């Protein structure tokens, strides 16, 4: 199982360039070799609102100098990543179970 955060959008103040919120996805993928090979994927969208910091802070980073790693560091430390991973794993397990065990209504017995 592979897990990944993906930043989708940064919302910032026009006058200072200070980021005020981050839209991101947390997702997982799992490839299986049986059943013709298949990759199961799930993701969930979140928004993280930044409540501290100022553009006058010594550690302020200009918008154009931000990297994905910097932005991720702002909020991933405060998340329960194992819960996100468990939720994603459960979603993928449900997908896999459904596909492996589901019988199509259109199938004929002959």
N, C-alpha and C positions, 0 to 999 in steps of 0.2 A: 504494500500500500504506500503510495506516495502522497504527501500532503503539501499544500502550497498556499501562501498568501499572495494575492495579486491586488495591487493598488489600481483602482479604476479612475478615481477623480480626486483632485485636491481643490478645496474651496479656500480662497484667500481674500484678504482685504486688498482692494485696489491701491489704496494710498501707501501701504507699507509692504505689501507682498507677503504678509504674515499669514500662514496657513491656519485656518480656524477649524476645519474639519476634513476628515479623510473618508472617502467611500472605498471599500475594499471587499474582496471576496476571499473566503477561505474554502478551499476545496480539496478533493482527494480523487485519485484515480487508482484503479487496480486492474491489471491485465491478467487474463487467464488463458491457459493454453488449450483447454478442452472446449468442447462445443464449437469447434471451428475457429477458436481464438476470438476473444472479445475483450474490450476495455470498458469497464464500468466507471462512470464519472459522476461526481456530485459536487455542488458548490452552494454556498449560502452568502448572501450579500449583507454587509454591515456598514454602519456609519459610526465613526469615532470623532467626538467633538473635543477639541483641544481647549482646555480651560486655564492653562497656565502659560507663562512666557510673554515676552514683549519684544517688539522690534528694536527696542533700545537695549536689550540684554546683550552682554558681551559675547554670549554663545550663539546669538542669532545668526542663522544661515540664510543668505539671500535665496529667493525662490529658484533662480536659475542654477544655483549650486547644489540643490537638493538631489539626493539619489534615493532609489527605492529602499536601500538598506537603512538610510538615515530616517526616512519616514516610518518604516516598520519598527524601528527602535523606539519611537515615541509611544507606541501603544502595545506592542506584543508582550512586553514584560508585565503588563497589568491584566493580561487575559489568562483564562484557564485553558491553555492550549490542549491539555489532555481531554477536556470535555468536548472541545471542538473536534478533535480527532475521533473520539468515541462516537459522536453524533454522525460524522461523515462515514465512519466505518459501518455503523448501523444502517445508514441509508444505502450504501453500496451492497451490504449483505442482503437487504430487502430486495434490491434490484436483481441481484444474482439469483436469489431464491425464486423470484417471480418468473424470470426468464427460463431457468432450468426446469421448474416444476409446472409451469403454465401450459395448459392445453388450449390450443386455438379453437374457438367456436366453429370456425370454418373447416376444420379437419373432418374428413370422412373416415369411417371405420374400415373402408376397403381400399 
